Amino acid sequence: MTANLVTYDRNAGETPHISRVGSAFAAGFTGNLWMRPDLGTPPRAMRGVSMNLGIGSVFNLVREFSPRAAAPLPGK
């Protein structure tokens, strides 16, 4: 769940995942540039950032556990 926010450095220590979080912010606010001023607001951009990071976390969760869910049950 934290893979969108934290990554590992060369010494296997945790460090902020700046590129992933930064790209979510860039996408959220860049998408507002083409909208009308009343629609392209910072709260709407933050909703996009939250959706981007949230969907990424859910995708990571599904990717982590889907091979186990698809595997046959033991004894069958």
C-alpha positions as CSV (number, residue, x, y, z in Angstrom):
1,M,0.0,0.0,0.0
2,T,2.9,2.4,0.7
3,A,4.7,1.6,-2.6
4,N,3.3,4.8,-4.1
5,L,4.8,6.9,-1.4
6,V,8.0,5.1,-0.3
7,T,10.7,3.4,-2.2
8,Y,14.1,1.9,-1.4
9,D,17.5,3.5,-1.9
10,R,20.8,1.8,-2.8
11,N,21.4,0.8,0.8
12,A,17.9,-0.8,1.2
13,G,16.7,2.1,3.3
14,E,13.3,3.6,2.8
15,T,13.1,7.0,1.1
16,P,10.2,9.1,-0.3
17,H,9.1,8.1,-3.8
18,I,9.5,11.6,-5.1
19,S,9.1,10.7,-8.8
20,R,5.8,8.9,-8.4
21,V,4.2,11.5,-6.0
22,G,5.6,14.4,-8.2
23,S,4.1,12.9,-11.3
24,A,0.7,12.5,-9.7
25,F,0.8,16.2,-8.7
26,A,2.0,17.2,-12.2
27,A,-0.8,15.2,-13.9
28,G,-3.4,16.6,-11.5
29,F,-2.5,20.2,-12.0
30,T,-1.5,20.0,-15.7
31,G,-4.9,18.5,-16.4
32,N,-6.5,21.6,-15.0
33,L,-4.8,24.0,-17.4
34,W,-7.1,23.3,-20.3
35,M,-10.3,23.6,-18.2
36,R,-12.4,26.7,-17.7
37,P,-11.2,28.7,-14.7
38,D,-14.3,27.8,-12.6
39,L,-13.6,24.1,-13.2
40,G,-9.8,23.9,-13.0
41,T,-9.5,24.7,-9.3
42,P,-6.8,23.5,-6.9
43,P,-9.3,21.3,-4.9
44,R,-10.2,19.5,-8.1
45,A,-6.5,19.0,-8.9
46,M,-6.0,17.6,-5.5
47,R,-8.9,15.2,-6.0
48,G,-7.1,14.0,-9.1
49,V,-3.8,13.5,-7.2
50,S,-5.7,11.5,-4.5
51,M,-7.4,9.4,-7.1
52,N,-4.1,8.8,-8.9
53,L,-2.3,7.7,-5.8
54,G,-5.3,5.8,-4.4
55,I,-5.9,3.8,-7.6
56,G,-2.2,3.1,-7.8
57,S,-2.3,1.7,-4.2
58,V,-5.4,-0.5,-5.1
59,F,-3.7,-1.7,-8.2
60,N,-0.6,-2.7,-6.2
61,L,-2.7,-4.5,-3.7
62,V,-4.5,-6.5,-6.4
63,R,-1.2,-7.2,-8.1
64,E,0.3,-8.5,-4.9
65,F,-2.5,-10.9,-4.0
66,S,-4.1,-11.9,-7.3
67,P,-1.7,-14.7,-8.1
68,R,-2.6,-16.3,-4.7
69,A,-6.3,-15.8,-5.3
70,A,-6.1,-17.4,-8.7
71,A,-4.1,-20.4,-7.5
72,P,-6.1,-23.6,-7.0
73,L,-6.9,-24.5,-3.4
74,P,-4.6,-27.1,-1.7
75,G,-5.7,-30.6,-2.0
76,K,-7.6,-30.1,-5.3
